[in-house]
Amino acid sequence: MATALQAANWRGATVNGREIEVAGTNELRRVLSLADFVVLTLPLTEETRSLIAGEELRALKKTAFLVNVSTGKL
């Protein structure tokens, strides 16, 4: 099963005149660097294990919030 990164729950919606983006996992660090809030709601699988590690944490803004409500360490 492929893991998908979704930057929004819907397509075509706008915030402050900008369209909300849906991105692939290959763009994870770029999307993390733009996010104010990141909410993880993934099951723990081989694909999601260590999804958020040192490089990803460093990509976050210093003011960003990371919320993990997943079932394991991602």
Contacts in CASP RR format, 6 or more apart in sequence:
PFRMAT RR
TARGET T0000
AUTHOR 0000-0000-0000
METHOD contacts of the structure
MODEL  1
MATALQAANWRGATVNGREIEVAGTNELRRVLSLADFVVLTLPLTEETRS
LIAGEELRALKKTAFLVNVSTGKL
1 45 0 8 1.000
1 47 0 8 1.000
2 47 0 8 1.000
3 25 0 8 1.000
3 42 0 8 1.000
3 45 0 8 1.000
3 47 0 8 1.000
3 48 0 8 1.000
3 51 0 8 1.000
4 24 0 8 1.000
4 25 0 8 1.000
5 23 0 8 1.000
5 24 0 8 1.000
5 25 0 8 1.000
5 27 0 8 1.000
5 28 0 8 1.000
5 31 0 8 1.000
6 22 0 8 1.000
6 23 0 8 1.000
7 20 0 8 1.000
7 21 0 8 1.000
7 22 0 8 1.000
7 23 0 8 1.000
7 31 0 8 1.000
7 35 0 8 1.000
8 20 0 8 1.000
8 21 0 8 1.000
8 22 0 8 1.000
10 20 0 8 1.000
11 20 0 8 1.000
11 22 0 8 1.000
12 19 0 8 1.000
12 20 0 8 1.000
13 19 0 8 1.000
13 20 0 8 1.000
14 20 0 8 1.000
21 31 0 8 1.000
23 30 0 8 1.000
23 31 0 8 1.000
28 51 0 8 1.000
28 56 0 8 1.000
29 55 0 8 1.000
29 56 0 8 1.000
29 59 0 8 1.000
30 59 0 8 1.000
32 38 0 8 1.000
32 56 0 8 1.000
32 59 0 8 1.000
32 60 0 8 1.000
32 64 0 8 1.000
33 59 0 8 1.000
33 60 0 8 1.000
33 61 0 8 1.000
35 60 0 8 1.000
35 61 0 8 1.000
35 64 0 8 1.000
36 61 0 8 1.000
36 63 0 8 1.000
36 64 0 8 1.000
36 65 0 8 1.000
37 64 0 8 1.000
37 65 0 8 1.000
37 67 0 8 1.000
38 60 0 8 1.000
38 64 0 8 1.000
38 65 0 8 1.000
38 66 0 8 1.000
38 67 0 8 1.000
39 67 0 8 1.000
39 69 0 8 1.000
40 51 0 8 1.000
40 52 0 8 1.000
40 66 0 8 1.000
40 67 0 8 1.000
40 68 0 8 1.000
40 69 0 8 1.000
40 70 0 8 1.000
40 74 0 8 1.000
41 69 0 8 1.000
41 70 0 8 1.000
42 48 0 8 1.000
42 51 0 8 1.000
42 70 0 8 1.000
42 74 0 8 1.000
43 70 0 8 1.000
43 71 0 8 1.000
44 70 0 8 1.000
44 71 0 8 1.000
44 72 0 8 1.000
44 73 0 8 1.000
44 74 0 8 1.000
48 70 0 8 1.000
48 74 0 8 1.000
49 73 0 8 1.000
49 74 0 8 1.000
50 73 0 8 1.000
50 74 0 8 1.000
51 74 0 8 1.000
52 66 0 8 1.000
52 68 0 8 1.000
52 74 0 8 1.000
57 66 0 8 1.000
60 66 0 8 1.000
68 74 0 8 1.000
END
